Amino acid sequence: MSRIAESELIINNRGAIYHLDLRPEELAGTVITVGDPDRVKEVSKHFDSVEVKRQHREFISHTGYVGKKRLTVLSSGIGPDNIDIVLNELDALVNIDFTTREIKKELKSLNIIRIGTSGSLQSDIPVDSFVASTHGLGVDNLLNFYRHEQNDEELQLLHSFVTHTQIHGQIGNPYISSGAASLIKNFVKDFHQGITVTCPGFYGPQGRILRLGIRNPEFVNRLTDFRFGNHRITNFEMETSAIYGLGKLLGHNCLAVNAIVANRVKKEFSKDGMATVENLIQKFLQIFSDQIG
């Protein structure tokens, strides 16, 4: 195994990876990611005990126990660029020896679950409901910086998506990756399921118009209308495809569950999004306690 240079894998003075400021022993085998740093404590307040609390920039992490099961909740910040940091550093914590700076011979798989907020793209998925993402479809380009391949079905789906949305030449190449079947099977009751589109921004990339015009004003409508076999696009946000894509390449089990705080078809926004997120957190922790890990 070749040694990874100090400039490529940055380890701080306390032996922790640079951005997350975590040491390998401070990370649990199941990791919850949340975009909002303030949401970390809203998750960990339900833990029976907390053993580690770390913070560096927007990355806050709490590791503790629910019953006898250990888990970490970590704030990722917003966007696929932050997910690039989070997924690579989580993987390094379990699959790179920090002393020798070499990849371990035996690799470990983490369970990585995003608990986030999202906008619905279907009229029958109302605000304050929940979506579990079967796939993440990225228009953010992150995975195109890595060596990855799509299978025949994924290539057909992507071709249909590009043709339907008419995004030829406007952005880079979309990509798609599926969530972990071992996790998503636990999120059927009380959850809508479908494809989540991940965008590299909140305004123009998601079809919002304030003072700037956008190149594809029909983009949101075409996302809503898109069908490929039994697949449809249920929602969009800014992290899922990056988590699914990098997670699959690195060998981790990934899932995104989102509280729907906006319905872009009906032009509605939740009157109490924080309560909806709290309900999702509690529902996830119950499922985790009973069925995961």
C-alpha positions as CSV (number, residue, x, y, z in Angstrom):
1,M,0.0,0.0,0.0
2,S,1.3,3.5,-0.9
3,R,1.5,6.1,1.8
4,I,-1.0,9.0,1.6
5,A,0.9,12.4,1.8
6,E,0.2,15.0,4.5
7,S,-1.1,17.4,1.9
8,E,-3.8,14.9,0.8
9,L,-4.9,13.5,4.2
10,I,-4.7,16.3,6.7
11,I,-4.6,15.2,10.3
12,N,-4.5,17.8,13.1
13,N,-2.4,17.9,16.2
14,R,-4.8,15.8,18.3
15,G,-4.8,13.1,15.7
16,A,-8.2,14.0,14.2
17,I,-9.1,14.4,10.5
18,Y,-9.0,18.1,9.5
19,H,-12.5,19.3,8.7
20,L,-14.6,17.0,10.9
21,D,-12.1,17.2,13.8
22,L,-12.9,13.5,14.7
23,R,-10.5,10.7,15.6
24,P,-11.4,7.2,14.4
25,E,-12.5,6.0,17.8
26,E,-14.9,9.0,18.1
27,L,-17.1,7.8,15.2
28,A,-19.9,5.3,15.4
29,G,-20.8,2.7,12.8
30,T,-24.1,4.5,12.0
31,V,-23.8,8.2,11.1
32,I,-26.8,10.7,10.8
33,T,-26.0,13.7,8.7
34,V,-28.0,16.9,9.0
35,G,-27.4,20.1,7.0
36,D,-28.1,22.5,9.9
37,P,-25.5,22.6,12.7
38,D,-28.3,23.6,15.1
39,R,-30.1,20.3,14.3
40,V,-27.3,18.2,15.8
41,K,-28.5,18.9,19.3
42,E,-32.1,18.4,18.3
43,V,-31.1,14.8,17.4
44,S,-28.7,14.1,20.3
45,K,-31.2,15.3,22.9
46,H,-32.9,12.0,22.3
47,F,-29.7,10.0,23.0
48,D,-29.6,8.1,26.3
49,S,-26.0,9.3,26.6
50,V,-23.5,11.5,24.7
51,E,-19.8,10.6,24.9
52,V,-18.2,12.9,22.3
53,K,-18.9,16.4,21.2
54,R,-16.7,18.1,18.6
55,Q,-17.0,21.3,16.5
56,H,-14.9,22.7,13.6
57,R,-16.4,25.4,11.3
58,E,-19.9,24.2,10.3
59,F,-19.1,20.6,11.2
60,I,-20.5,19.7,14.6
61,S,-20.7,16.1,15.8
62,H,-22.1,14.3,18.8
63,T,-21.5,10.6,19.3
64,G,-23.5,8.6,21.9
65,Y,-26.0,5.8,22.5
66,V,-29.6,5.1,22.0
67,G,-30.1,2.1,24.2
68,K,-27.1,-0.1,23.5
69,K,-26.7,1.1,19.9
70,R,-23.9,3.7,19.2
71,L,-24.4,6.4,16.6
72,T,-23.0,9.7,15.5
73,V,-24.9,12.8,14.4
74,L,-22.9,15.2,12.2
75,S,-23.8,18.5,10.6
76,S,-22.7,18.6,6.9
77,G,-23.6,22.1,6.0
78,I,-25.4,22.8,2.8
79,G,-24.6,21.5,-0.7
80,P,-22.7,18.7,-2.6
81,D,-19.3,20.4,-2.1
82,N,-19.7,20.0,1.7
83,I,-20.8,16.4,1.2
84,D,-17.5,15.7,-0.7
85,I,-15.7,16.7,2.5
86,V,-18.0,14.7,4.8
87,L,-18.1,11.4,2.9
88,N,-14.4,11.3,2.1
89,E,-13.5,12.1,5.7
90,L,-16.0,9.7,7.2
91,D,-14.5,7.0,5.0
92,A,-10.9,7.9,5.9
93,L,-11.8,7.6,9.6
94,V,-12.7,3.9,9.2
95,N,-10.7,2.8,6.2
96,I,-7.3,4.6,6.5
97,D,-4.7,3.9,9.2
98,F,-3.8,7.3,10.6
99,T,-0.4,6.1,11.8
100,T,0.9,4.6,8.6
101,R,-1.3,6.7,6.3
102,E,-2.1,3.6,4.3
103,I,-5.5,2.2,3.2
104,K,-6.5,-0.7,5.5
105,K,-6.5,-4.2,4.1
106,E,-9.9,-4.9,5.6
107,L,-12.5,-2.2,4.7
108,K,-15.5,-1.2,6.8
109,S,-18.9,-0.1,5.7
110,L,-20.7,2.6,7.6
111,N,-24.5,3.3,7.6
112,I,-24.9,6.9,6.6
113,I,-28.4,8.4,6.8
114,R,-29.3,12.0,5.9
115,I,-32.1,13.5,7.8
116,G,-33.0,16.7,5.9
117,T,-35.6,19.0,4.5
118,S,-36.8,19.1,1.0
119,G,-39.3,20.4,-1.5
120,S,-42.0,18.1,-3.0
121,L,-42.4,18.0,-6.8
122,Q,-45.6,16.1,-6.7
123,S,-49.1,17.4,-5.7
124,D,-49.8,14.1,-3.8
125,I,-46.8,14.5,-1.6
126,P,-47.9,17.3,0.8
127,V,-46.0,19.6,3.1
128,D,-45.2,18.0,6.5
129,S,-44.9,14.5,5.0
130,F,-41.8,12.3,4.6
131,V,-39.8,11.0,1.7
132,A,-37.3,8.2,1.6
133,S,-35.1,8.4,-1.5
134,T,-34.8,5.3,-3.7
135,H,-32.3,7.1,-5.9
136,G,-30.3,10.4,-5.9
137,L,-30.2,12.0,-9.3
138,G,-27.5,14.7,-9.4
139,V,-27.4,17.8,-11.6
140,D,-24.5,19.1,-9.4
141,N,-21.6,17.4,-11.3
142,L,-19.7,16.2,-8.1
143,L,-19.6,12.6,-9.0
144,N,-18.2,13.5,-12.5
145,F,-14.9,14.3,-10.8
146,Y,-14.5,10.6,-9.8
147,R,-14.3,7.4,-11.8
148,H,-17.8,6.0,-11.8
149,E,-19.9,3.9,-14.1
150,Q,-23.7,3.7,-14.6
151,N,-25.4,0.4,-15.5
152,D,-27.6,0.1,-18.6
153,E,-30.8,0.9,-16.7
154,E,-29.3,4.0,-15.2
155,L,-27.9,5.1,-18.5
156,Q,-31.4,4.7,-20.1
157,L,-33.0,6.6,-17.3
158,L,-30.5,9.5,-17.6
159,H,-30.9,9.7,-21.3
160,S,-34.7,9.9,-20.9
161,F,-34.2,12.5,-18.1
162,V,-31.9,14.7,-20.2
163,T,-34.2,14.5,-23.2
164,H,-37.3,15.3,-21.1
165,T,-35.9,18.2,-19.2
166,Q,-34.0,19.6,-22.2
167,I,-30.9,20.4,-20.2
168,H,-28.5,19.5,-23.1
169,G,-25.4,21.7,-22.9
170,Q,-26.7,23.8,-20.1
171,I,-25.1,21.9,-17.2
172,G,-22.7,19.0,-16.9
173,N,-23.6,15.3,-17.2
174,P,-26.3,14.2,-14.7
175,Y,-25.7,11.0,-12.7
176,I,-27.8,8.7,-10.7
177,S,-27.1,6.4,-7.7
178,S,-29.4,4.2,-5.7
179,G,-29.8,4.1,-1.9
180,A,-29.0,1.1,0.2
181,A,-31.8,-1.5,-0.1
182,S,-30.8,-2.8,3.4
183,L,-31.8,0.6,4.8
184,I,-34.7,1.8,2.6
185,K,-36.7,-1.4,3.3
186,N,-37.2,0.0,6.8
187,F,-38.8,3.2,5.5
188,V,-42.0,2.2,3.8
189,K,-44.8,2.9,6.3
190,D,-45.6,6.6,6.5
191,F,-42.9,7.4,3.8
192,H,-43.3,8.3,0.2
193,Q,-40.5,6.8,-2.0
194,G,-39.0,8.0,-5.2
195,I,-36.1,9.7,-7.0
196,T,-34.6,12.8,-5.3
197,V,-32.9,15.3,-7.6
198,T,-29.9,17.1,-6.1
199,C,-29.2,20.6,-7.3
200,P,-26.0,22.8,-6.8
201,G,-28.0,25.7,-5.5
202,F,-31.3,26.9,-3.9
203,Y,-32.5,29.6,-6.2
204,G,-31.8,29.3,-10.0
205,P,-30.8,25.6,-9.9
206,Q,-34.2,24.9,-8.3
207,G,-36.2,27.2,-10.6
208,R,-36.7,30.1,-8.2
209,I,-36.8,33.5,-9.8
210,L,-36.1,36.6,-7.7
211,R,-34.2,39.2,-9.7
212,L,-32.3,36.9,-12.1
213,G,-33.8,35.2,-15.1
214,I,-33.1,31.5,-15.5
215,R,-32.1,29.5,-18.6
216,N,-34.8,26.8,-18.2
217,P,-37.9,28.2,-16.7
218,E,-39.8,24.9,-17.3
219,F,-37.2,22.8,-15.4
220,V,-39.4,22.3,-12.3
221,N,-42.4,21.4,-14.3
222,R,-40.4,18.9,-16.3
223,L,-39.1,17.3,-13.2
224,T,-42.7,16.9,-11.9
225,D,-43.8,15.3,-15.2
226,F,-40.8,13.0,-15.6
227,R,-41.5,9.2,-15.7
228,F,-39.3,6.3,-16.4
229,G,-41.1,2.9,-16.0
230,N,-42.3,2.9,-12.4
231,H,-39.9,5.7,-11.4
232,R,-40.9,9.3,-10.8
233,I,-39.1,12.3,-9.2
234,T,-40.6,13.0,-5.8
235,N,-38.5,15.9,-4.5
236,F,-35.4,17.9,-4.8
237,E,-32.7,19.3,-2.4
238,M,-28.9,19.8,-2.3
239,E,-27.2,16.7,-0.8
240,T,-28.7,13.3,-1.6
241,S,-27.1,12.3,-4.9
242,A,-23.7,13.3,-3.6
243,I,-24.2,11.1,-0.5
244,Y,-25.5,8.1,-2.6
245,G,-22.9,8.5,-5.3
246,L,-19.8,8.8,-3.1
247,G,-21.2,6.4,-0.5
248,K,-21.7,3.6,-3.1
249,L,-18.2,4.2,-4.6
250,L,-16.7,3.9,-1.1
251,G,-18.7,0.9,-0.1
252,H,-21.0,2.5,2.5
253,N,-24.8,2.0,3.0
254,C,-26.6,5.3,2.4
255,L,-30.1,6.6,2.8
256,A,-31.8,10.0,2.7
257,V,-35.0,10.7,4.5
258,N,-36.5,14.2,4.1
259,A,-39.2,16.2,5.8
260,I,-41.2,18.0,3.1
261,V,-41.4,21.6,4.0
262,A,-42.5,23.0,0.6
263,N,-44.7,21.8,-2.2
264,R,-43.5,23.4,-5.4
265,V,-46.5,22.3,-7.4
266,K,-49.1,23.7,-5.0
267,K,-46.8,26.7,-4.0
268,E,-47.2,25.8,-0.3
269,F,-44.7,26.0,2.6
270,S,-45.0,24.3,5.9
271,K,-46.4,26.4,8.8
272,D,-44.2,24.6,11.3
273,G,-41.3,23.0,9.5
274,M,-39.4,22.6,12.8
275,A,-42.1,20.4,14.2
276,T,-42.1,18.3,11.1
277,V,-38.4,17.8,11.3
278,E,-38.7,16.8,15.0
279,N,-41.3,14.2,14.1
280,L,-39.0,12.8,11.4
281,I,-36.1,12.6,13.9
282,Q,-38.2,10.8,16.4
283,K,-39.5,8.4,13.8
284,F,-36.1,7.7,12.5
285,L,-34.6,7.0,15.9
286,Q,-37.5,4.6,16.7
287,I,-36.8,2.7,13.4
288,F,-33.0,2.8,14.2
289,S,-33.6,1.4,17.7
290,D,-35.9,-1.4,16.5
291,Q,-34.4,-2.4,13.1
292,I,-31.0,-0.9,12.2
293,G,-27.5,-1.7,13.4
